[in-house]
Amino acid sequence: MTPVYKKGGANMNNVMAIINNALDESFLDKLTGHRSLASVPFGARYRLIDFPLSNMVNSGITNVGLLLQTKYRSLMDHIGFGKAWDLDRKRNGLFILPPAHIYQANRAYKGDLQNFASNIDYIKRSTQEYVIIGSPNVVANIDYRDAFKYHIENKNDITIIYRELDVFRRDTTYTVMNTDDNDRIIDMKVDPKKNYYKKISMQRYIMKKDLLLDIIDDCISKGEWDFVKNAIIGNLKNLKVYGYPFRSYAAVINSINGYYKSNLELLKPNVWQDLFLKNGPIYTKPKDEAPTAYKNGVKAKNILAANGCSIKGDVKNSVLFRGVKVHPGAVVKNSVIMQKSEIGPNAYLENVILDKGVQITADKSLKGDTNLPMIIAKNTLV
Amino acid sequence: MPKEEMIAMLLAGGKGTRLGVLTKNIAKPAVPFGAEYRLIDFPLSNCTNSGINTVGVLTQYKPLVLNSYIGSGSSWDLDRHNGGVTVLPPYVKEGGGSWYKGTADAIYQNIEFIDIHDPEYVLVLSGDHIYKMDYAEMLNYHKEKNSDITIAVLEVPWEETHRFGIMNTNENQKIIEFQEKPENAKNNLASMGIYIFSWEYLKKYLKAEAEAEANNDSAGDFGHNIIPKMMADKLNFYAYTFKGYWKDVGTIKSYWQAHMDLLGENPKLDLQDRNWIIYSVNPNRPPQYLSEAAEVNNSMINKGTQIMGTVKNSVLFFGVKVARDAVVEDSVVLPNTRISSGAKIKNSIVGRNVIIEKDVKVGFENDNIETDEIEITVIGDDEVIPESSNIKTGMVVG
C-alpha cells in the first residue's frame, strides 16, 4: 500500500515497528483456547492484529516485526507473508519473530522482554533509526505520523500515545497514566484495581531504536523482564517520556464483556466511521467470499455483516462475520457470530458469541446476559 | 520454459457497443458484475479453478482499467514463475504493426507468445460471458474424442436459435455443419465462444489465412475465416455440451437480467459456492452496515455499503449508500453511488460514483404504454441527478 497521503505528514522511512504479541490472552477464555489475542476475530471481517498493522502501513512504515508468543498458528495463517498489507517486500517488509525461550531446557518464561531479547538481531540489523512498538489489544485507527512529528519536535526520549477517557468500563482494566501540564508522563500504572488517572495508554510507544536496545540490555541485566512495567515505567524519571493525545475511537480489549461490547459498539455509525473510514482503510486477509445474500422474508436491522453470508431469518443488533448462515425462522439478537457459523431454522440466540464454525441446530435456544455473553467454542455442534 | 499441455487465450479487446454508457470508459471485460466482480473475473477464475496456469489476455479497446485490474494476476493466483497472466496488446513488429483485425487475427499476432509456452492445446475464451465451467473436463473430452477442434455448446430454446451460431451434430457429438444465426436452425446447440484447438492445426490455419493475398496479413475471425476453412478441410470438430448457467451480457437487458438471476431462493448462478470460487481484486472495504430503519429483501449486497432505506430484489456493489426513506427496487447499483433520502429507483442500472439527490424518481413513469416488457433505465458513471428530477422508464442518462 502506498501510505495514505497526508499533507505535511512526517516521513516515516526512518521508522520501523514491532508488534508485541507476548500478551496474556487468557481473559478471553474459549476464544483464545486455540489462538493468540492478535488473531481474535473482531468487527465482522477483521482480526485484532489488522488494526495496528494497517495503521502502521497507512502511516508509511514498511518494516514490521511481529513478536510471537504462543498459539500462533492461526495468526501465521492470517498474516502469511504480509501480502494483504503490502508487506511482502524484497527489502524490509514483514518479519515473524518467534519466541526462542521455548527451546531452552527449563522453558521458564520470564516476561515479554525475553521475546525482544531473543530477536535482538532483527532489531539491530534493521536500518531504521526509530521504532514504534504496538500491541493488538487496543483497537483504533491511528495515524502515527502526527505522534512521530511531535516525538521529533519535542525531542522526547519516549512518546506514548494516550487517550483520555470520561467513562471507564467496570469490566476492563487499563494502563493508566498521569501527566504534567506539558504532557510529560509522571506516573503510570498497569491494570490497577482503581483507575487513578483519566488517561489510558494506547500501548503505542515511539523511541529511538538504539534507546530500545539499551533499555532491553539494562533491564535484562537487572533481572527485569516486563516491557511496560520495567522498560517504560522504570524509566519515567530518568528519560523524557511524553504522552501524545489520540482523540478518536479506541477500544481496549482485556475482558470478555469488553470484547463483546466493543463489537456491538461498532453498530454506532460514529464509531464505525472513526474506526473504518478515518486515517485510511483497515486491511485484512482476503477470502474471496461472494457478496452477502439477503433472502426473501429476511429481517435484518442494525447489523454489520461481512461478505459471504446468507440470511433468511431475523437478525438484530448483531455482528456477522464471513459466510454466516441464518436459516428461516431463526432469531439472532445482540450477538457476535463468527465465520462460517450456521444458525438452524427457528433457533433463538440472544447475547451470544459464536466462535468460528459453530452449528446451532433447529429450534435450539441460547441466551446469555447483556453483561455476561454466552460463548460457544469453535466448531461446536449445539 | 517447460512445455505446457494447454494455455488459454482470452479475447478481451471488445468495446461492448451495445452496453452503451456502461462501457464509455472501459473495455467490456472490465464492466462490473455481481456486486463484487468484473466480467473478466469469470473466465480468469475458471482458468485457475481448472488448473490452467498460463493465460494471455488480448486487449485493445480502452485497456487502462483492465490492465491495472489484472495487475500481476495474483488475485486469481495467476502470478506464476512460468506463465501466469500476460496482457497482450497489439505491438509493432519488423514489418510494422497493426490493430487486431479480428478474433483469429489477435491470436495470429501472438503466435510467438504461444510458441514460448509450446502448448499441445490452446483454449480460446471471451472475456464477457458469465458462467462457471471446468475447462479441464472439456480438455478430457477433446482428448477422448480425438478431436482437432472442440467447441463448447449450450442448448438454447428453439425460438432463440436465430441469435446464435448453431452447431449441427451427429449422434456422436461430431459437428457436421455450422450455421451462423440461421433462420431455420437444424439444431439447438449454440456455440458459447469457447474453443479448444490442437495448437499444431490452429497455427497452420492462422498462418495460411494471414498469408493469403487477399487478407492483407490478417487472420480475420474464427467464425468467418478459420472455422469454415477447417470445416472445409474435414478436420474433426466435436461439440462439448455445457449444462450449467451461461449468460452473454452483451445488452443492457441481458446485463440486468443476469443480475436478477443472482437473486431468489436458489439463484440460477450461485456465487457463494465455495467449491468454485470466483476470484476478484477484493476491494478492501469495511463490513456492510444496515441501520435500524433498513428494510432489505431478496438482495445481494457487497461490503462497504450503508443501507438506511429500503432495498428489494436488487444487487448493490461496494460503497453504495442508500439513505433513509430511499427505495431501490429491481435494480443494479454500481460502486460508490449515493442514493439520497426520498429517492425511488426501479428497474434501473445506476453507474459508478453517481449521486442521486433527494426525491429523485428513476424508472417509474413510462411514455411507452404499449409494451408489457420491462424497460431498463440506465444512469451512466459520475452523473449527478438533481433534486426531485424524474428520469422516465427506458431513458439513458450519460
Interface residues (C-beta under 8 A of the other chain):
Chain A: G43 A44 R45 K83 L267 P269 W272 F276 L277 P281 I282 Y283 T284 P286 K287 D288 E289 A290 P291 T292 A293 Y294 K295 N296 G297 V298 A300 K301 N302 I303 L304 A305 A306 N307 G308 S310 V319 G323
Chain B: G34 A35 E36 S74 L263 G264 E265 P267 L271 Q272 R274 I277 I278 Y279 S280 N282 N284 R285 P286 P287 Q288 Y289 L290 S291 E292 A293 A294 V296 N297 N298 S299 M300 I301 N302 K303 V311 V315 L316
